[in-house]
Amino acid sequence: MLKKEQVQFYRDNGFIKLENVFSDAEFEVISREYDKVFERKKSQNLEATWKGDIVRKETQNKEVSVLSIHNLQYHSSVFTDVITHRRLLDAVQDATGMSDILLHHTKAHVKPPEKGAPFPMHQDYHYFPFKKHSMVAVFIHMDDTTPENGGLAVYPGSHKLGPLEDKGTEIDGMKYHYVDQERFPLSKATPVLARKGDVLIFSYLLVHGSYINSSEKERRMLLIQLMSADDEPLSQTNSTPAQGLVLRGENVGKDARHAMRFDNKGE
């Protein structure tokens, strides 16, 4: 799936952007189903805006919003097809070297037009730390993406720094994690320019965030978090219902607890 140069780019920078992972027909099905799920759930509270002083500073206290749905594979088989897509898993395996690939979770974010909330620079590590740091994100751009419509921004090579100090906060029992914003300001990050259907694979140690959506159109994204079967979670704080689902290879690691839960023990 990937050329040697692309694999080296991933190792050096902590991310790689790929085109044509999905065919036009496949992506059209995904896009339609994505909108259908959000339409079905619109009567529920889907608000997932980051809170805290950093967001208020970035938005100058402007009212902002992000809508979120987790575990998309529980809402439609289309997303089960996405997480088991052969070319997608080929790309993840090539970039990371993982041959036994497990699911951690999926989620979708929609940034509404003109008020889509930004995300401060952070590492996903602080949400679900793993011993061997095998966790990667697969970021599927559902729309053409730029800084103007709330696109992603990264610090290339920052994954090599390892876990950074968590400067986050807790509000109403919810933890919001981010790194030192003076050291890693959003204004100096590298924007990811992408077309709809493009896929970004990146390490959960990569420092990343996103801009406010100031455009007149919504910006949609679909995220898949994956890990190696031989890795071990350091915390179960953010475990998910589908965590440990084997997408490629087999689960022979110590974290096979989800499978063992259903073993026949003669009860």
C-alpha positions, 0 to 999 in steps of 0.5 A: 500500500505505501512506498518506502518513502511514505513509511519513512515520512511517517516515522520521521514526522509521526503522520502521513496523509493518503489519497484514494484509500476509498473509491469514489463509490465507497466514499459516497456511501460513507458520506450519506450514511454519516449524514443519516446517523447525525440526522437520526441523533439530532434530537439528542445532546451531541455537544462536545465542545472543549471547555476552559480558558484556552478555548475561550481565548482562541475564540475570544469568548465567541459561542462555539460548538462541536457535535460528536457521536462515538462508536459509529459501528454500533449505528450502521454496518457501513462503519463496520465496513470502514474499520475493516476496510482492507486498503485502510488496514494495509496502510496502517500496517505499512505505516506502523508495522503493526500486524495484529491490529485492534480497535479502540474506538471510533467517533465523528465530529461535526463543526458547524459553520461560522462557530465550529469550536477549535481544539487546543494542541494536545496528545491523545496519549493523555486520554488513553495511555498505552505501555508501548505507544502503539496507538494511532489515529486514522482521521478520515476527512469527510469534506475538503479541509483548510484552516478556515473551516476548522481543519487539523494542525500538527507539529511534525516530529513531535511524537519523538518527544514522548508523552509531554506534561499534561496541562489540562483541566477538569470541569464538571467531572470531565477532563480536558487534556492539552500540552503547553500552549506557549510551547506549542501554539496553534498559530505555529502548527502546520495545517493539514490541507486535505480533500474529502476522502483523504486519510491521515494516519498519525501517532497518538503522541503527535501534538495536534489540534484544530482551528475554529470553523469560520467558513459558511459550511460545516466540517465533518470528520470520522476518526478511528483509533487503533492499537497493537494486540501486544500493547497494554493499556496503562489506564482503563479510564477511557475504555470503550465497548468495542475495545479489543475487537480484532480487525487484522491478525489475532489477539494474543496479547495481555489485553485480551480481556474482552475475549476472555470475558465470553470464554466458556467456563462451564457456568 
